[in-house]
């Protein structure tokens, strides 16, 4: 069960990073992104999405760090026991 949670957090974080980068690029290079997305992601919508995505991005980042640190702490504890 814990592995599934880790995978879910890591994949979700990866997807959010990709979307966050695309929306950021949609703000600065909106003509390119608007053309690629066939007009679905305009400059105002990219700015709006980029602004909203920061909150789940931070939450997923915190979970990602906790899960990664938890693994490293356990690994170091096993190393110190030997």
C-alpha positions in Angstrom: 0.0 0.0 0.0 2.8 2.4 0.8 4.5 1.7 -2.5 1.3 2.7 -4.3 1.1 5.9 -2.4 4.7 6.7 -3.2 4.1 6.0 -6.9 0.9 8.1 -6.9 2.7 11.0 -5.2 5.8 10.8 -7.5 3.7 10.5 -10.7 1.3 13.2 -9.7 4.3 15.5 -8.9 5.8 14.7 -12.3 2.6 15.5 -14.1 2.2 18.8 -12.1 5.8 19.8 -13.0 5.1 19.2 -16.7 1.8 21.1 -16.6 3.4 23.9 -14.5 6.2 24.3 -17.0 3.8 24.3 -20.0 1.6 26.9 -18.4 4.6 29.0 -17.5 5.8 28.8 -21.1 2.2 29.6 -22.1 2.6 32.9 -20.3 5.9 33.9 -21.8 5.6 32.4 -25.2 1.8 32.3 -25.6 1.7 32.4 -29.4 3.6 29.1 -29.6 1.6 27.4 -26.9 -1.7 28.7 -28.2 -0.8 27.3 -31.6 0.3 23.9 -30.3 -2.8 23.5 -28.1 -5.1 24.7 -31.0 -6.2 27.7 -29.0 -7.1 25.9 -25.8 -4.4 27.4 -23.7 -4.4 31.1 -24.2 -2.2 33.6 -22.3 -5.0 34.4 -19.7 -5.9 30.8 -19.1 -2.2 29.8 -18.8 -1.7 32.6 -16.2 -4.8 31.5 -14.3 -3.8 27.8 -14.3 -0.2 28.6 -13.4 -1.4 30.7 -10.5 -3.7 28.0 -9.2 -1.3 25.1 -9.7 1.2 26.5 -7.2 -0.9 25.2 -4.2 -1.2 21.5 -5.2 2.4 21.8 -6.5 3.7 22.8 -3.0 1.6 20.1 -1.3 3.0 17.4 -3.7 6.5 18.7 -3.2 6.2 18.4 0.5 4.9 14.8 0.3 7.6 14.0 -2.2 10.3 15.3 0.1 8.8 13.5 3.2 8.6 10.2 1.3 12.1 10.6 0.0 13.6 11.6 3.3 11.8 8.8 5.1 13.4 6.3 2.7 16.9 7.8 3.2 16.6 8.0 7.0 15.6 4.3 7.1 18.5 3.5 4.8 21.0 5.4 7.0 19.7 3.7 10.1 20.2 0.3 8.6 23.7 1.3 7.6 24.6 2.5 11.1 23.3 -0.8 12.7 25.8 -2.9 10.8 
